[in-house]
């Protein structure tokens, strides 16, 4: 009997989830229920899925509103009706059109106009599918209305938005947040009614007892409507089913692609390759994944035609078919990749192909997909109310002062110190926390479907202009909609730009073939960079944790890097298996400590679970689970299905099977806990191998073209470290770094021989329009000859030219910055050129006799700190203290377990929560020679000796060593004072 129910996907309006709505229906003996969220379909598919568990017949629709004003409710009679509703809502959403008073000519939709709206508009004509909705509260008005005679058109419209007074209060707070107003100033027209709640079926029928025709009309609508999507085990893929005209043609094309490219990948064919290829092709065909492979191949082919670099990873990297046709560059034969991780007969979803492109190319790839395929949309994700955000929003709604809001959001309070208003903020903050706040775009998910996108959902149109559905990937997979992952990353952009810089600056060199990874893997110089932790700038291997791990492992080959990129993940690391892996890697005699069964299953990783495939192997071969059950475990590890009954059932069977096999409980639970510790963190081996391929490409460039590579790193937003540190690394590679120069620099950084000219883009206060003006003029009219020449040719304000002078961009004039500043002030203020057009004729400039003025290197450094964010001379040159006797990082290994003092410039700092809930700090510094040392600040010193921003620190502590890698356990630390800016004295 309920045709107008809301969930909290009626954003900033509803107060509970779609599951809560179904539970509410059960309590009130409701067996059929319509979900109609406001201008939103996010909850529809999950509502349909979950309704079966509650034995409730689901009906779905949309509550169409302009703001809080309800225009009408559309109820889908069937799937086609849902499609119509989605098309209508999407059109208005994309074009920012208001919802009209009258519904369009629907075919499979029933329309309900609210009684108050009908009265207001004096609507007299109703189509067959149009009705008037009357709430319990509005029944008292009906006898005095002209519409009492419209007996065939009247239906029950008891809106459901809240359950109780607490929900109503939360609803009002959400409405105040949405309207950005104080709660006391919220207009009643923006709220639902306190009566907009669900009554029991008995009470509802009693309310309408004098209007049996209304009850009958409502029941007829409920009987007319039916919606169906297949979920879970019953689902079928909704992705585009054929790439060409038929499944047979698709398979022929896939086989031909394999035959045409087989010899490019395998010069010496053997039976193992042939057998694996035939097995995969057969399985891919049987499971209807052929079009999925061909679509991915199509996308990759386009990117290659455009000259883009890509990396194919994910579970699909375990596939020899993907390797042969060029989707990935990981050889599953070389790495002995487990085929069942990629596809097994129990797997209902296609393999994951996470395809990385340069962040600069990704948008073009996405546009190509939308142009190339018929039914395409981006996947959504939900941005929810987080604690700090909720407290801040509610604080404003209640009118709390900023300092009180800051105190609450930062958690700096005691419960007894709070007044009534602050207590209410926290109370309702807990209630609203986790509610969806607004829809956003999934970071990489693209949907390519067989049916129109609006068959499943309405779409929004975010700023980038690609239609985006209104549900997330969990719901998508449940209904058989499997995403294509198209990602943008900076690592590939660095590689591409480094190659472009090399080709431009060194045209005498032959073109670089960055795909020759097999050669890179065997290069001792490249592998030495890994072993010594000298991979700064290289994708995925530059972080302090990876740098330390590779030194501990003494990583010096491809397979070692593949393992390292997986055991660094929290799943392996937190379970203690990382340390055990290092021990067994470095000490072959320790490998016999492994459980013999596990060692036989995973000989390559010494009986330790490192990859997701290992979970499949252990579950299948150790615990006797079927591959289908093992795959449930794998999916459960991702966190997506952790709470589902199927995962819990597999856990029970795992333990039961182990007992039947006679394993000791200690062994069983040790293995099971290792599996659980992987949750959401373990990599597929092929995934790690894909990362390793890209790392080797970066390392090749870093090894042989270090300056070109570091400039490319800087131009693409760096990576793990700050721009300042990458500039330091460029200097360590022999680069001479210059501040921006009017006649040499561009917007981005450029390299000329060994000279690196920083780009004008680093000057945050310099307007992009100003930069564009003088670069355009320089490109057309040649280099600037003097400050006067610049002023004559470029329209610029005194504020903007001051920035250029202070960063020493006019140093080619060989005049001091102070002289230039005075001259610019005289000339620009006199002519007011900042507001004038460029001059047709050059004016005659007056020359001023100024005293000889100089700028010290300290003043230079402080100008750079202010304008660039860091000094180019380095912080050690600015120190204003006498250093005590100290150690260099290169000598740490000689003083293990001794207390020593080191001085270093802070490179990176990060916190880690200990098991007791307290924080530890890990820092990385570089000493005066530019070498790294790492420090650990345990909980007892974290707060006593804080780290406050960039600069030089005195670090006193005890040197500890683990696997030949030294670090400093801090006893005390102190930031060293720097010379003052003489202009501030």
Number of C-alpha atoms within 10 A of each C-alpha: 23 26 28 27 28 27 25 23 28 26 21 22 28 27 27 21 18 23 16 13 24 24 14 16 21 16 13 16 13 20 17 20 21 23 27 30 28 26 25 25 27 27 25 26 24 18 20 22 19 16 22 11 9 14 12 18 18 24 28 30 29 29 25 26 17 14 14 14 13 17 21 26 28 28 28 28 22 18 19 16 24 28 20 22 27 23 19 18 23 24 15 15 17 14 10 10 12 12 20 13 17 14 18 9 10 16 12 20 24 22 26 26 25 21 23 16 17 17 13 8 10 11 13 10 7 14 10 10 17 21 26 24 27 23 19 16 13 15 17 11 13 14 11 9 11 11 19 14 11 12 15 14 21 25 29 27 24 23 22 23 28 28 19 13 11 12 20 23 15 20 23 22 27 25 24 26 20 16 17 13 17 17 19 10 10 18 13 9 9 16 18 20 15 14 19 21 17 23 22 15 17 11 12 18 17 11 15 16 12 11 15 12 16 22 18 16 19 22 16 13 17 21 13 13 21 15 17 12 15 15 19 12 10 11 16 16 20 18 22 20 20 20 19 13 9 11 17 12 12 20 23 12 17 20 16 13 17 20 13 12 15 21 12 11 15 12 8 9 11 9 8 9 16 12 10 17 19 14 13 19 19 13 16 21 16 11 16 16 22 26 23 22 21 22 19 20 19 16 18 24 16 14 19 13 8 12 11 19 18 24 24 28 27 24 27 28 33 33 28 30 27 25 21 23 25 21 28 28 24 30 22 22 14 8 16 12 22 21 19 20 27 21 24 19 12 15 17 19 18 24 22 20 24 24 22 22 25 24 17 15 21 20 17 13 22 20 12 14 21 19 11 13 14 15 18 25 25 27 26 25 22 19 14 16 19 16 17 17 14 26 27 20 21 27 25 20 23 19 15 17 10 12 9 16 21 16 13 22 18 12 10 9 12 8 8 7 8 14 9 7 14 20 15 15 24 19 12 18 24 15 16 27 17 15 22 20 21 14 22 18 21 18 14 19 21 23 25 25 21 17 15 15 23 21 16 24 25 28 28 26 19 13 7 7 10 18 22 27 30 24 26 20 18 14 18 21 18 22 23 23 23 27 23 23 22 21 22 21 18 21 26 26 24 30 27 19 19 25 20 16 20 20 15 11 13 11 10 9 10 8 11 12 9 17 13 12 20 11 10 20 20 13 15 12 15 24 25 17 21 29 22 16 23 22 24 26 29 27 27 19 28 20 20 21 12 20 20 23 25 25 20 23 24 22 23 22 19 21 16 16 27 22 22 23 22 25 27 19 17 17 26 27 19 15 17 13 17 22 19 17 25 18 17 20 19 14 10 10 10 14 21 12 11 16 14 14 13 20 18 13 20 18 14 14 18 24 23 24 27 31 24 27 27 24 27 25 22 22 26 19 16 20 23 18 21 14 20 17 22 26 26 22 27 26 16 22 23 16 13 13 17 17 10 10 10 14 21 16 12 19 17 10 16 23 17 13 18 20 14 10 12 9 15 11 12 9 12 19 15 13 20 18 12 20 24 17 19 27 20 18 20 28 24 27 29 32 26 25 29 22 23 26 25 23 24 28 23 28 29 25 23 24 18 12 16 22 29 28 28 28 26 28 27 24 22 21 15 22 21 18 16 14 19 18 21 20 21 18 19 24 18 15 16 12 22 17 19 17 21 28 20 22 18 19 21 18 17 17 23 21 22 14 12 15 15 25 21 26 20 24 19 17 20 13 13 18 12 13 10 16 17 13 14 19 21 13 15 18 10 9 10 11 15 19 12 14 17 17 13 19 21 19 19 20 19 25 19 17 12 15 23 19 18 20 21 21 24 23 21 23 18 14 14 8 15 17 23 17 18 22 18 13 19 20 16 14 18 18 13 9 11 12 19 18 11 11 10 15 13 8 8 12 9 8 10 10 8 10 8 11 8 9 11 12 11 9 12 19 17 18 22 23 19 20 14 15 19 23 16 19 20 19 15 16 20 17 15 21 16 12 10 7 11 10 9 13 14 19 22 14 10 21 15 10 15 16 15 12 15 20 20 24 27 27 24 24 21 19 17 10 14 12 11 12 7 7 9 13 17 18 21 20 19 19 24 22 20 18 11 17 13 21 25 24 22 22 24 18 16 13 16 21 13 10 15 14 18 10 11 15 21 25 21 18 22 20 22 20 22 20 16 10 15 13 17 24 24 27 20 24 19 16 21 15 20 21 13 16 14 14 15 10 8 6 5
